[in-house]
Amino acid sequence: MTILKLHNTKTRKREEFVPIDATNVRMYVCGPTVYDRAHLGNARPVIVFDVLYRLLRHVYGAEHVTYVRNFTDVDDKINARSSETGRPIGEITAETTKWFLDDMAAVGALQPSIHGTDNQRAMPRATQYIPQMVAMIEGLVAEGYAYLNEGHVMFRVRNYTEYGALSGRSVDDMIAGARVEVAPYKEDPMDFVMWKPSDAQTPGWDSPWGRGRPGWHIECSAMAHDLLGAHFDIHGGGNDLMFPHHENEIAQSKCAGHDFANVWLHNEMLQVEGKKMSKSLGNFFTVRDLLDQGVPGEVIRFVMLSTHYRKPMDWTEKKAAEASRTLKKWRKVTEGVVASPKIPQVVIDTLGDDLNTAGTLTLMHEFASAGAFAELKASAELLGILTEELGGWTELGGAQLDGWTELLSVARMKAVETKDFSEVDRLKAILTDAGVTVQMGKDGIVLAAGPEVDLAKLEALK
């Protein structure tokens, strides 16, 4: 019998995972606010929890697993984007939701589903659950956990005595260490908004407190309860959500009488070349930026899986190049190979030990070295790599790009000796014009074929 162990943020321990009901394993993961493209950091929790979803389906059966991931489609950032662009809010959220799903599919993420079938309900939009949010807020007001002031419904944080248990901080420490919004309608600085008024230009819904819209935190509590019940197995997200979002979810759900989630999982953040990703540093990019530059989604996924989810993940060009080489080699040796009907137990045990994806990849390197290609392919499918959906990118480059890599390498070696880089520049210009991304660094040259690559043009010029 397979035993899964997961590090529970709530208890700060790695625990054996025992589902509430093995015929209905339920997981909720906080999804994106849909107003722009998903940046690379947004892809990390999607990939992490996609692997956990695949593992749960393998252990318990796809028909016994429910995975819900929401879309926040009512938010002040969306409102601001609408004001900036003059575009309707619904048009923006529909477009960016599609962008998100397309980009996540490109990195191999399965769509969430309920018992393996109902994908749409498993990806709820906040605007579809306003009545459920209003009902939950009404109950909290009636019980004294929330209050109305100046058109805002606020949650009384100090009425929930266990507030801060998830992140391990007291309320007073949170006030001292966080940028807490000071507002006249708050009884306490830590109280948070559950409902706020909307003017004529802002999206709003009728409620007992007037026309308004929900705060951020209530949506996940309401949707999780409606789709998964008052008590479910796993709640996940990035560790940047631990406070205040997840603390607030717990507080309002518990005060509403719901047991909420048993296990809390949080992935660490992403860096780029050893630094925090930010626009000011010039190292901020979206998933689509990488894909358009010719970095295959499978390479993005592989790099993400190379680091344990609870450790900071550093995206580097060197890692991407190494991932590309490994995946090309594995695809070549498994071409035409039928995956083993049974995934090696050592792989299940390793991945089942708190999602040790890095250790699983090490085992796969060993399979490749030993010629155990059927086992390699079966293990890869569990991780969501070497799949048909992510395939094809190696053929885009193939021997033709390998030949250009050799030409460029020779030219660069000569240029280092002569200090004349004109030939290197000429070759790079040809490749770029043909839709090939050229990455040159101390670790070598990496060529990646973009979506509009013209290999026939390259062959004629070679």
C-alpha positions as CSV (number, residue, x, y, z in Angstrom):
1,M,0.0,0.0,0.0
2,T,1.3,3.4,-0.9
3,I,1.8,5.8,2.0
4,L,1.9,9.5,1.2
5,K,3.6,12.0,3.5
6,L,3.0,15.8,3.2
7,H,4.5,18.7,5.2
8,N,1.5,20.3,6.9
9,T,2.1,24.0,7.3
10,K,-0.6,24.0,10.1
11,T,1.3,21.6,12.3
12,R,4.8,22.3,10.8
13,K,5.3,18.5,10.5
14,R,5.6,16.0,7.7
15,E,2.6,13.8,8.3
16,E,1.1,10.7,6.7
17,F,-1.7,11.7,4.5
18,V,-5.0,10.0,5.5
19,P,-7.9,11.3,3.4
20,I,-11.2,12.0,5.1
21,D,-12.9,9.8,2.5
22,A,-10.6,7.7,0.2
23,T,-13.4,7.6,-2.4
24,N,-13.6,11.4,-2.5
25,V,-10.2,13.0,-1.9
26,R,-10.6,16.8,-2.1
27,M,-8.1,19.6,-2.8
28,Y,-8.5,23.4,-3.1
29,V,-5.8,25.6,-4.5
30,C,-5.9,29.4,-4.7
31,G,-5.9,30.5,-8.4
32,P,-5.0,33.7,-10.2
33,T,-6.5,37.1,-10.2
34,V,-7.3,37.5,-13.9
35,Y,-6.2,40.9,-15.2
36,D,-2.9,40.2,-16.9
37,R,-0.5,37.4,-18.1
38,A,0.7,34.9,-15.6
39,H,4.3,35.6,-14.7
40,L,6.8,32.8,-14.2
41,G,6.3,32.7,-10.4
42,N,2.5,32.1,-10.9
43,A,3.4,28.9,-12.8
44,R,5.2,27.3,-9.8
45,P,2.1,26.5,-7.6
46,V,0.2,25.4,-10.7
47,I,3.0,22.9,-11.5
48,V,3.5,21.8,-7.9
49,F,-0.2,21.1,-7.3
50,D,-0.5,19.5,-10.7
51,V,2.1,16.9,-9.7
52,L,0.2,16.3,-6.4
53,Y,-3.0,16.0,-8.3
54,R,-1.5,13.4,-10.7
55,L,-0.1,11.5,-7.7
56,L,-3.5,11.5,-5.9
57,R,-5.2,10.3,-9.1
58,H,-2.6,7.5,-9.4
59,V,-3.0,6.4,-5.7
60,Y,-6.8,6.8,-5.3
61,G,-8.1,6.7,-8.9
62,A,-9.0,9.7,-11.0
63,E,-12.7,9.2,-10.3
64,H,-12.1,9.6,-6.6
65,V,-10.2,12.9,-6.7
66,T,-11.6,16.4,-6.8
67,Y,-9.3,19.3,-7.5
68,V,-10.7,22.9,-7.4
69,R,-8.8,26.0,-8.4
70,N,-10.6,29.3,-8.5
71,F,-10.4,32.4,-10.7
72,T,-10.6,35.8,-8.9
73,D,-12.6,37.8,-11.5
74,V,-13.8,40.6,-9.2
75,D,-10.9,42.7,-7.8
76,D,-9.7,46.3,-7.6
77,K,-6.7,45.4,-9.9
78,I,-9.2,44.3,-12.6
79,N,-11.2,47.5,-12.0
80,A,-8.1,49.6,-12.4
81,R,-7.1,47.8,-15.6
82,S,-10.5,48.5,-17.0
83,S,-10.2,52.2,-16.2
84,E,-6.7,52.3,-17.8
85,T,-7.7,50.6,-21.0
86,G,-11.4,51.6,-21.3
87,R,-12.2,47.9,-21.9
88,P,-15.2,46.2,-20.2
89,I,-14.3,44.1,-17.1
90,G,-15.9,41.0,-18.4
91,E,-13.9,41.2,-21.6
92,I,-10.6,41.6,-19.7
93,T,-11.3,38.7,-17.3
94,A,-12.5,36.4,-20.2
95,E,-9.4,37.1,-22.2
96,T,-6.9,36.7,-19.3
97,T,-8.6,33.6,-18.1
98,K,-8.1,32.0,-21.5
99,W,-4.5,33.2,-21.5
100,F,-3.9,31.6,-18.1
101,L,-5.4,28.2,-19.2
102,D,-3.4,28.2,-22.5
103,D,-0.1,29.1,-20.8
104,M,-0.6,26.5,-18.0
105,A,-1.5,23.8,-20.6
106,A,1.7,24.7,-22.4
107,V,3.7,23.8,-19.2
108,G,1.8,20.5,-19.0
109,A,-0.8,21.3,-16.2
110,L,-4.0,19.2,-16.3
111,Q,-7.2,21.2,-15.8
112,P,-8.7,20.7,-12.3
113,S,-11.7,18.4,-12.3
114,I,-14.3,16.9,-10.0
115,H,-14.0,13.1,-10.0
116,G,-12.1,13.3,-13.3
117,T,-15.0,14.9,-15.3
118,D,-16.5,18.2,-14.4
119,N,-13.8,20.7,-15.3
120,Q,-15.9,23.9,-15.4
121,R,-17.2,23.6,-11.9
122,A,-13.7,22.7,-10.7
123,M,-12.5,26.1,-12.0
124,P,-15.1,28.5,-10.3
125,R,-15.2,32.2,-11.0
126,A,-15.7,34.4,-8.0
127,T,-18.6,36.2,-9.7
128,Q,-20.5,33.0,-10.0
129,Y,-20.6,32.6,-6.2
130,I,-21.8,36.0,-4.9
131,P,-24.9,34.5,-3.2
132,Q,-22.9,32.0,-1.3
133,M,-20.5,34.7,-0.1
134,V,-23.4,36.9,1.0
135,A,-25.0,34.0,2.9
136,M,-21.7,33.3,4.7
137,I,-21.2,36.9,5.6
138,E,-24.8,37.2,6.9
139,G,-24.2,34.3,9.2
140,L,-20.9,35.8,10.6
141,V,-22.7,39.1,11.2
142,A,-25.5,37.4,13.0
143,E,-23.0,35.6,15.3
144,G,-21.1,38.7,16.1
145,Y,-17.9,37.8,14.2
146,A,-18.5,40.5,11.6
147,Y,-19.9,44.1,11.7
148,L,-21.2,46.7,9.4
149,N,-19.6,50.2,9.4
150,E,-19.8,52.9,6.7
151,G,-21.1,50.4,4.1
152,H,-18.3,47.9,4.8
153,V,-18.7,44.5,6.5
154,M,-15.6,43.8,8.5
155,F,-14.4,40.6,10.2
156,R,-13.5,40.9,13.9
157,V,-10.1,39.2,13.9
158,R,-9.7,39.2,17.7
159,N,-12.9,37.3,18.1
160,Y,-11.2,34.3,16.5
161,T,-8.7,33.4,19.2
162,E,-6.6,31.1,17.0
163,Y,-5.8,33.7,14.4
164,G,-2.2,33.5,13.4
165,A,-1.8,29.8,14.1
166,L,-1.1,29.0,10.5
167,S,1.7,31.5,10.0
168,G,2.9,31.2,13.6
169,R,2.5,34.9,14.6
170,S,0.4,36.7,17.1
171,V,-2.0,39.4,16.1
172,D,0.1,42.1,17.7
173,D,3.2,40.8,15.9
174,M,1.3,41.0,12.6
175,I,0.3,44.6,13.2
176,A,3.9,45.5,14.0
177,G,5.4,43.7,11.0
178,A,2.8,44.2,8.3
179,R,1.5,47.1,6.3
180,V,-2.0,47.1,7.9
181,E,-4.5,49.4,6.2
182,V,-5.8,52.1,8.6
183,A,-9.4,52.9,7.9
184,P,-12.1,54.7,9.9
185,Y,-14.6,51.9,9.4
186,K,-12.3,49.4,11.3
187,E,-12.8,48.7,15.0
188,D,-9.3,47.1,15.0
189,P,-6.4,47.6,12.6
190,M,-6.3,43.8,11.9
191,D,-10.0,43.6,10.9
192,F,-10.4,42.7,7.3
193,V,-13.0,43.5,4.6
194,M,-15.6,41.0,3.7
195,W,-17.9,43.3,1.7
196,K,-17.4,46.8,0.5
197,P,-19.6,49.4,-1.3
198,S,-19.5,49.9,-5.0
199,D,-20.1,53.2,-6.9
200,A,-22.0,53.4,-10.2
201,Q,-18.8,52.7,-12.2
202,T,-17.7,49.7,-10.2
203,P,-19.0,46.2,-10.4
204,G,-21.5,45.5,-7.7
205,W,-24.3,43.2,-6.5
206,D,-27.3,43.8,-4.2
207,S,-26.8,42.7,-0.6
208,P,-28.4,43.3,2.8
209,W,-25.7,46.0,3.2
210,G,-26.4,47.8,0.0
211,R,-24.9,47.5,-3.5
212,G,-21.3,46.3,-3.2
213,R,-18.8,43.6,-3.9
214,P,-16.9,41.0,-1.9
215,G,-13.5,41.3,-0.3
216,W,-10.8,39.0,-1.6
217,H,-10.7,36.4,1.2
218,I,-14.4,35.5,1.5
219,E,-14.6,34.1,-2.1
220,C,-12.3,31.1,-1.3
221,S,-14.1,30.2,1.9
222,A,-17.5,30.3,0.1
223,M,-16.4,28.4,-3.0
224,A,-14.5,25.7,-1.1
225,H,-17.5,25.1,1.1
226,D,-19.9,25.0,-1.8
227,L,-17.8,22.6,-3.9
228,L,-15.9,20.6,-1.4
229,G,-18.0,20.7,1.8
230,A,-17.4,22.0,5.3
231,H,-14.4,19.7,5.8
232,F,-11.9,18.7,3.1
233,D,-8.4,17.3,2.7
234,I,-5.9,19.7,1.3
235,H,-5.6,23.5,0.7
236,G,-2.6,24.8,-1.2
237,G,-1.0,27.9,-2.6
238,G,2.2,29.9,-2.6
239,N,3.6,30.9,0.8
240,D,3.0,34.5,0.0
241,L,-0.7,33.7,0.6
242,M,-0.2,32.3,4.1
243,F,-0.8,35.7,5.5
244,P,-3.2,37.4,5.3
245,H,-5.2,35.4,2.7
246,H,-5.1,31.9,4.2
247,E,-5.2,33.1,7.8
248,N,-8.4,35.1,6.9
249,E,-9.9,32.1,5.1
250,I,-9.4,29.9,8.1
251,A,-10.8,32.5,10.5
252,Q,-14.0,33.2,8.7
253,S,-14.6,29.5,7.8
254,K,-14.0,28.3,11.3
255,C,-16.3,31.0,12.7
256,A,-18.9,29.9,10.2
257,G,-18.8,26.4,11.7
258,H,-16.7,24.7,9.0
259,D,-13.8,22.4,9.9
260,F,-12.2,23.6,6.6
261,A,-8.9,22.0,5.4
262,N,-7.0,19.2,7.2
263,V,-3.6,19.8,5.4
264,W,-2.1,23.1,4.3
265,L,0.6,23.0,1.7
266,H,2.7,26.1,0.6
267,N,5.3,26.3,-2.1
268,E,8.3,28.7,-1.8
269,M,8.8,31.6,-4.1
270,L,10.7,31.9,-7.3
271,Q,13.9,33.8,-8.1
272,V,15.6,34.6,-11.4
273,E,19.4,34.2,-11.6
274,G,19.6,34.4,-7.8
275,K,17.5,37.6,-7.4
276,K,13.9,38.2,-6.6
277,M,11.9,38.7,-9.9
278,S,10.9,42.3,-10.3
279,K,10.3,44.7,-13.1
280,S,12.7,47.2,-11.5
281,L,15.6,44.7,-11.9
282,G,14.6,43.9,-15.5
283,N,14.3,40.2,-14.7
284,F,10.5,40.0,-14.7
285,F,8.9,37.9,-17.4
286,T,5.7,36.0,-18.0
287,V,5.3,32.4,-19.0
288,R,4.2,33.6,-22.4
289,D,7.4,35.6,-22.8
290,L,9.5,32.4,-22.4
291,L,7.3,30.4,-24.7
292,D,7.5,33.1,-27.4
293,Q,11.2,33.2,-27.0
294,G,11.3,29.6,-27.9
295,V,11.7,28.0,-24.4
296,P,9.5,24.9,-24.6
297,G,6.9,24.5,-21.9
298,E,8.3,21.1,-21.0
299,V,11.7,22.8,-20.2
300,I,9.9,25.3,-17.9
301,R,8.2,22.4,-16.2
302,F,11.4,20.3,-15.8
303,V,13.3,23.3,-14.3
304,M,10.5,23.8,-11.8
305,L,10.5,20.1,-10.8
306,S,14.2,20.1,-10.3
307,T,13.8,22.0,-7.0
308,H,11.7,20.8,-4.0
309,Y,8.5,22.8,-3.7
310,R,9.4,24.0,-0.2
311,K,12.7,25.5,-1.3
312,P,13.2,28.7,-3.2
313,M,13.4,28.0,-6.9
314,D,16.0,29.8,-8.9
315,W,15.3,30.1,-12.7
316,T,18.6,30.3,-14.6
317,E,19.5,30.0,-18.3
318,K,22.0,27.3,-17.3
319,K,19.2,25.2,-15.7
320,A,17.0,25.7,-18.8
321,A,19.9,24.6,-21.1
322,E,20.5,21.5,-18.9
323,A,16.8,20.7,-18.9
324,S,16.7,21.0,-22.6
325,R,19.6,18.6,-23.1
326,T,18.2,16.1,-20.7
327,L,14.7,16.1,-22.2
328,K,16.0,15.8,-25.7
329,K,18.1,12.8,-24.7
330,W,15.2,11.2,-22.8
331,R,12.8,11.8,-25.7
332,K,15.2,10.2,-28.1
333,V,15.8,7.0,-26.0
334,T,12.1,6.6,-25.2
335,E,10.9,7.1,-28.8
336,G,8.7,4.2,-29.7
337,V,9.0,2.8,-26.2
338,V,5.8,1.6,-24.4
339,A,5.7,2.9,-20.8
340,S,5.9,0.2,-18.2
341,P,2.3,-0.7,-17.1
342,K,3.4,-0.3,-13.5
343,I,5.4,2.7,-12.2
344,P,8.3,1.5,-10.1
345,Q,7.4,1.6,-6.5
346,V,10.6,3.5,-5.6
347,V,9.3,6.3,-7.8
348,I,5.9,6.4,-6.0
349,D,7.6,6.2,-2.6
350,T,10.0,9.1,-3.5
351,L,7.4,11.3,-5.0
352,G,5.0,10.4,-2.2
353,D,7.6,11.6,0.3
354,D,6.4,15.2,0.4
355,L,6.4,15.6,-3.4
356,N,10.1,15.0,-3.8
357,T,10.2,15.8,-7.5
358,A,14.0,16.4,-7.5
359,G,14.6,13.0,-6.1
360,T,12.2,11.5,-8.6
361,L,14.2,13.1,-11.5
362,T,17.4,11.6,-10.0
363,L,15.8,8.2,-10.2
364,M,14.9,8.8,-13.8
365,H,18.5,9.7,-14.7
366,E,19.4,6.3,-13.2
367,F,16.8,4.6,-15.3
368,A,18.1,6.3,-18.4
369,S,21.7,5.3,-17.6
370,A,20.6,1.7,-17.0
371,G,18.6,1.4,-20.2
372,A,15.3,1.0,-18.2
373,F,13.5,3.1,-20.8
374,A,10.0,1.7,-20.1
375,E,10.4,2.6,-16.5
376,L,11.7,6.0,-17.4
377,K,8.7,6.8,-19.6
378,A,6.2,5.6,-17.0
379,S,7.9,7.8,-14.3
380,A,7.9,10.7,-16.7
381,E,4.2,10.5,-17.4
382,L,3.5,10.6,-13.6
383,L,5.5,13.9,-13.5
384,G,3.8,15.2,-16.6
385,I,6.8,15.2,-18.9
386,L,7.7,13.3,-22.1
387,T,4.0,13.4,-22.9
388,E,2.5,13.7,-26.4
389,E,0.9,17.0,-25.4
390,L,4.3,18.6,-24.7
391,G,6.2,16.8,-27.5
392,G,7.3,18.0,-30.9
393,W,9.6,20.8,-29.7
394,T,12.7,18.6,-30.1
395,E,11.9,18.0,-33.8
396,L,11.6,21.8,-34.3
397,G,15.3,22.1,-33.7
398,G,16.6,18.6,-34.4
399,A,19.8,18.0,-36.3
400,Q,19.4,21.3,-38.2
401,L,19.8,23.4,-35.1
402,D,22.5,21.2,-33.8
403,G,24.5,22.0,-36.9
404,W,24.0,25.7,-36.4
405,T,25.1,25.3,-32.8
406,E,28.3,23.8,-34.1
407,L,28.8,26.6,-36.6
408,L,28.2,29.2,-34.0
409,S,30.5,27.6,-31.5
410,V,33.4,27.4,-34.0
411,A,32.8,31.1,-35.0
412,R,32.8,32.2,-31.4
413,M,36.1,30.4,-30.7
414,K,37.7,32.1,-33.6
415,A,36.3,35.4,-32.6
416,V,37.8,35.1,-29.1
417,E,41.2,34.6,-30.7
418,T,40.9,37.4,-33.3
419,K,38.6,39.8,-31.4
420,D,36.5,40.0,-34.6
421,F,32.9,39.0,-33.8
422,S,31.4,39.9,-37.1
423,E,30.9,36.3,-38.2
424,V,29.2,35.5,-34.8
425,D,26.9,38.5,-35.3
426,R,26.1,37.4,-38.8
427,L,25.1,33.9,-37.8
428,K,23.1,35.2,-34.8
429,A,21.2,37.5,-37.2
430,I,20.4,34.7,-39.6
431,L,19.1,32.5,-36.8
432,T,17.1,35.3,-35.1
433,D,15.6,36.3,-38.5
434,A,14.5,32.7,-39.0
435,G,12.7,32.6,-35.6
436,V,15.4,30.9,-33.5
437,T,16.3,32.2,-30.0
438,V,20.0,32.3,-29.4
439,Q,21.4,32.1,-25.9
440,M,25.2,32.4,-25.5
441,G,26.9,32.2,-22.1
442,K,29.9,30.7,-20.3
443,D,28.1,27.4,-20.2
444,G,27.7,27.1,-23.9
445,I,25.2,28.0,-26.7
446,V,21.6,27.1,-26.6
447,L,19.3,27.4,-29.7
448,A,15.6,27.2,-29.3
449,A,13.1,27.1,-32.2
450,G,10.3,29.6,-31.7
451,P,6.7,29.1,-32.9
452,E,7.3,30.8,-36.2
453,V,10.7,29.1,-37.0
454,D,11.5,28.6,-40.7
455,L,13.9,25.6,-40.8
456,A,13.8,25.5,-44.6
457,K,15.2,29.0,-44.7
458,L,18.0,28.0,-42.4
459,E,18.9,24.9,-44.4
460,A,19.1,27.0,-47.6
461,L,21.5,29.5,-45.9
462,K,23.7,27.0,-44.1
